[in-house]
Amino acid sequence: MSERNNNERNLLRKFLKQYSAAVLERERLENQKKTIESDYFSVECDIVGVSMIASDVQKQIDEQIRYNANLLVQIKDVLNYLPENSIQRKILDALYVDGMNWIKIERHFNYSSASVKRYAAEGLDKLLEYERVRELIRNT
């Protein structure tokens, strides 16, 4: 594989990984809000101040949810370039949207590690055949 193709494949992976990172950030914010509510609302303290902080965190959560939804739409748009029932698409969807790791994907699809990784690489390469996908990852 040429260095250019390898760089484009890495850019595409980075683009696709954004969603799972965004989901983790939303979960972090939700846990932070729960901690604030459970730790501070249970003791006598400045309830108004704590409520304002909890409200600010909720606004961050809401913004993160909107951001996640936009990312999901972009990633699904990219994955839609692959045939709907192709194993490549299913594996990339499991990896980048469902957040499954390689071992779970191997078990879920009942394929060897080598096969799963080969299908994922084939899917990435197929996606990179489309100018729209290459343009999208260059602009992110």
N, C-alpha and C positions, 0 to 999 in steps of 0.2 A: 504494500500500500504506500502511496506517495505521501510525503510529509504534508502536502496541502490537504489531501483527503483525510489524513489523521487529525490535522488541526480542525477541519470542518466537523469531523465526527465528535471531537472533544467539545467544540462549541455547541453542537446539537445536544450532547449529553448534559452540558451545563444548563442549557435552556430548559430541557425537560426536567431537570432536578429542582428547578425553582419551585415547583408546586409542592413537593414533599417538604422542602425547607419552610415554605410559607405555612403549611399545615402545622408543622412543629412550633412555629412562632405563635400561631393562634392558640395552640394548646398551652404554651408557656404563659401567655397572657391570661387565659382562663384560669389556670392554676394560681397565678398571682392574685387574681381577683378573689378566688375562693379563700386564699390565705389571708388576705386583707379582711375579708368579711368575717371569717371564723376567729382570727386572732384579735381583732380590734373591736368588733361589735360585742364580744363576750365580756369585755372588761370595761370598767368605767373610764372613759376618755372622751376626747372631743369628737362626739358622734358626727357633728356637722362636717368637721374636717375629714374624717374617715369616709363619710358618705361622698364627699367631693372627690377624694382620691379614687374610690371605687367607681364612681361615675366616669372619671377620666380614663380609667383602665377599660371600662365597658366601651367607651368611645373608640379606644385603640383596637379592641376586639372587633367592633363593628367595621372599622376601616380595614382590618386584616381580613375579615370575611369577604368584604367586597373585592379586595385585592386578590384573594384566593380564587374567587369566582371568575375574575377576569383572566387570571393565569390558566385556570382549568379550561376555559373556552379556547384560549390560544393553543394550549397543548392538544386538546381534542381536535382542533382544526388541523394541526400538523399531522396527528395520527390518522386523520381521515384520508390522507393521501395513500395510505396502505389499504388493501382490500379488507372489507369489514370482517370477514371470518378467517383472515390469515393468521397463522401461528405467530408470525413476526409482530403483528399489531397487538395480539392478545398478550404476548410477553412484554412488549414495551408498555402497554397499558397497565399491566400488573406491577411492573417495576416502577414506573414514573407517576402513575396516578393513584394506584392502590397502595403504593409504598411497600410492596412485598420485597423481601430480600431474595437473593439467588436461590437459597436452599428451599424457601417456601414455594418459589416459582417452579423449581425442579419437581417437588412433590406434587404440587397442584396440577401440573401438566403431564406428570409422569415421564419426564425426559431426563437424560443425563445432564450433568453440569456442562459438558462440552457442547451438547446439542442446544441447550437453552442459550448459552452465550453466543453460539454461532447464529442462531435465529435472531437474537437481539442485534448483533452486528449487521446481519443481512438487512434487517428492518431499518437500521440507521442509514446504511448505504443507499437503500431504496429511497428513503425520504430525501436524501441529499441529491438525488437525481432531479428534484424539482427546484426550479429557480426561486419560486416563492418561499420555500423552506430555507434555502441558502440565504436569501435576502433577509428573512425574518431573524435568523440567528446572528447575522452580521450587525443588525440594528439593535440588538439587546445588550 
